């Protein structure tokens, strides 16, 4: 299984500490993502945004989280056979995990290249598939972890700190 990691250099210590301790989240949100369902894709990221807004997360951080979450959710709808989203909210951060039902990413490094896309014509006609999803997630998250390979499910972890 291929693996990709990006960690914000300013947050490496906090990210590693969190990953080692795996504390219990204060709030957990779940969402299902259906294959090619662009009517409902984005609902999970919208629920996360609204919850964090009610919890008082600052607008700039809220925007970063919403962008990363939406991009990941659209990727699951557009490129897989569906999946699920689990959002774990802590007092200082959020960890969102996307698990899809395949078909996997053949070359994660190539998929991280801005403009690279495997989207089909239907997805492109709907205005998606420009190859900016994974680069936008990386840009807006403090940590991005991808585990995948061709023919297998993909797991994407996104970690963002509130301050």
Secondary structure by P-SEA (a helix, b strand, c coil): cbbbbbcccccaaaaaaaaaacccccbbbbbbbccccccccaaaaaaaaaaaaaacccaaaaaaaaaaaaaaaaaaaccccccbbbbbbcccbbbbbbbcccccccccccccccccccccaaaaaacccccaaaaaaaacccbbbbbbcccbbbbbbbbbbcc
